[in-house]
Amino acid sequence: MRTTPRRRPWRRVLALLGSAALALAGAIALPGTAEAANILTNPGLESGSLSPWSCTGSLGQVVSSPVHSGSKALAGAVSSSDIAQCGQTVPVQPNTTYTLSGWVRGSYVYLGVDGGASTWTSSPSAYSRLSVAFTTGAAQTSATVYVHGWYAQGTYYADDIGLDGPGGGGGGPDTQAPSAPTGLTSTGKTSSSVSLTWGASSDNTGVTAYDVYSGSSRVLSVSGTSATVGGLSPSTGYTFSVRARDAAGNVSGASNSVSVTTNAGSGGTAFKQAAPYLYEGWGDPPNVSTVMSATGVKWFTMAFMLDGGGCNPMWDSTRPLTGGVDQSVINQVRSAGGDIVPSFGGWQGSKLGANCSSASALAGALQKVIDAYGLKAIDMDIENTDEFENEAVQARILTALKTVKANNPGLRTIVTFGTSTTGPSYYGNRLIEQAKSIGADIDVFTVMPFDFGGGSDMYGNTVNATEGLKAKLKSTFGWDDATAYAHIGISGMNGLSDQQENTTPAIWTQIRDWANSHHIARLAYWAVNRDRSCPGGGVVSNCSGISQSTWQFTSITAGFTG
């Protein structure tokens, strides 16, 4: 018998792959600091050839896409037996500190110096900057720097690699500014934000940041070639421009300017949703009219829309899309002035995301549900190895959401997924990066801050996980704090979780108050079916396992206003 079908420990333990930790030869005198001049040759591969880079197994090549800046980049075709290490040997001065940096993209990409320090990252969907410092030995006159991937992890890319220092024969500081960004345009706007995109700049050592200006004021700095400027006033004209900046602080000329007038104010109708989960296939489903009357809650997240076979949506794979108990409940909710958002997926069962053969087929299945109920929002609860930890299925789901959003103006799209205590895991980060890469325009990224593996501080862990999500959204989309919070949801678990973590009514009240004070978009929990007292009852389907008042968590959730 299943008790909490969507909630099981989900985290995947990723082994920390080895990295070099050897120190270069020690120095007798205090090391000098190299001035910022890139001493590498062909650092951005713009020559069109690898030379003087050399790659193991002849697995490196120059490609024209994807690039970080300019028109060329290095691609290393990692195999199951070769990490495709590409290196370059340069003259260096003894007893001198150098900084190696570069932009990389791929799964487990390393940047380092032979016999010395290294660093790594995993960023499959977008370029990410790596930087590491090292100090040469007292008699050292050359160093070999390298970049490589990891066994069987797929092709990696590297661009704009720089080694800042005076080299073997001296040299002055980097004084060359990047070229000005081109083609600045606005790609979207709301009453409080404007989205921008532009063409990449080129630089002799590599662009490290783009500064977005509103008039003469710098309002945002991002690493990529797009940004969303938030915190703007409704019905107000703004003029934006962008400048590129390199590691030495050289700033380019301004791009072209673009003028945008924000939309009229929405009169307080920004998307905010207090929507606890309700499941009609499990856990003694309560009378929804009674719950609404007792708590004041208006929204419910209805679980779970699954595949009834042939990419055909059905409630729990067994109950009809319309005409059954689920529609009866939805009619009651709407008659009482509320509404629902269906949740597609969950931890187990036959899921549409995994079983529909293509993004277009999945979009068609989602559209059937949207049409059946005239929906304002849909939630994709992406969990387990068949969806969350399947990169192809992640892309299929996000592409389908992009399609139905384009075909249904005003529809809000939500993705819900697990988290660590410090923010999204590898697969959560990848989901966010994919959403950005394909332009899915997801309205709310909701994390499930529980089943951490025995964490006892459920308030602190929830806040830390949500702040980690905020930081990832900011770095990926170029949002400010307010805009990032406005795209965040929290979906907790009342009472005892599968791993015996205890979220009490007092803790849930703290979480709700924090969510209100930070103006996030959504607050939910699993599940109304469990919002009843049974002290010592354990993790069961129809009560919380702790002492509480009936519908107490739902009443607390109803106080979420964003």
ABEGO torsion letter per residue (X at the ends): XBABAABBBABBBBBBBBBBABBBBBBABBBBBBBBBBABBGAAGAAGBAOABBBBGGABBBBAOBBABEABBBBBBBBAABAGBBBBBBBBBBGBBBBBBBBBBEBGBBBBBBGBBBBBBBBAABBBBBBBBBBBBAABABBBBBBBBBBGAEBBBBBGBBBBEAEAAEEBBBABBBBBBBGBBBAEBBAABBBBBBBBBBBAAEBABBBBBBEABBABBBABABBBBBGBBBGBBBBBBBBBBBAAGBBBBBBBBBBBBBBBBAGGABBBBBBBBBBAABGGBBBAAAAAAAAGBABBBBOBBBBAEGGBBBBGGABBABGBAAAAAAAAAAAAGBBBBBBBEEABEBBAAAABABAAAAAAAAAAAAAAAGBABBBBBBBEAAAAABAAAAAAAAAAAAAAAAABBGBBBBBBBBBBAAEBBAAAAAAAAAAAAAGAGBABBBBBBBGAGGBABAAAAAAAAAAAAAAAAAAAAGBBAAAAAAABBBBBBBEBBAAGBBBBAAAAAAAAAAAAAAGBABBBBOBAAABBBBBGAEBBAABAGBBBBBGAAAAAAAABAX
